């Protein structure tokens, strides 16, 4: 297994009075594709929020590249420039497609010419060449999702987190997304996808992390697999 | 009815003739209103954002206070600021009382809660995904808040316009802090009050027509700006 990009230890994320996420140990390998599988309310989005450094867990430690995260605002801001989360229903800012796609670059202080080049490349990658000057709010649902993907790709982060990217997409968009994800992983990017569909893991060749009621779980009807024990840090239990 | 129409005719004649006293009051009104709304926006918009997004103790009390300040009578604001600016007050040595600057201070106090409250409403009504989206794309907290403000800019502009509406139409602060001095601190509203009490109804009506026109122009500008951006 590759070096760990994330290691989560004794994580508890509480919303209200009930624990929505409780993870003893979880490792996410660098440069690999992971599928976060689980039904509604299983804690997938909460976990993605933690991995994106948007939500601080109430308890536990998150290690990023082996370094424990302190959750200080400055540190989180710096880490968020290395990790990008694409929400399930992405929000496009008002203005042009180019303004949206270049948002992360402008935030990072990238020069105008370099930003324009990256915007063009990112839009080409999602099949939206020439969309730069289109109004973002006037795009179709499918086009909006592609623009949001291009915007996330333009950030060139080390980790890309995709919340339910295959939900409600047509076959062509699904194929495009698959090819983008495959090329990202081939380029050494760590990708975590959340989905209801556990079979997607097999299709994409991803490591599957299964969540049930906010806890890590082995595949249904099976004893914990070697892979499950490795991901959850219980390798010693393998006999 | 003849009295009204005759006065209206006379009022229009005063406006068209460019009456010096009428235009002095118009210029003074616009001057103090624009400056006070600029200062009120510089303070009120950040306060509104902080109140809308902040999670600090006493938040409920702060909101109640803002709402109460919004409805505060203009003469009470005038009275309090008068206390600070009068010779016996802590800022009396600055000699600001009965100057346009004094009116600007009073009207800033008057408009700030209006701007802040409308900004709170605009921010709270914004799409909940804006901030996390900006943050996850690598924006700093400050950059994300700027983006949020940009996304709700029409709400913020409406807040500023509401603040402008509050100050352009008020009498109490201008009267108490400006002293209604001819060609110096006399505003449209204080002039209307004075001239009408002297029986110069046409003069008051002329200023009333201009006051209404200014309010209408500002609202037309806002509507056109919103339509052009949403197209």
Interface residues (C-beta under 8 A of the other chain):
Chain A: X52 X54 X73 X77 X80 X81 X83 X84 X85 X87 X89 X90 X91 X93 X94 X103 X104 X107 X108 X151 X152 X155 X157
Chain B: X127 X129 X130 X132 X133 X134 X135 X136 X137 X138 X139 X140 X141 X143 X147 X150 X151 X229
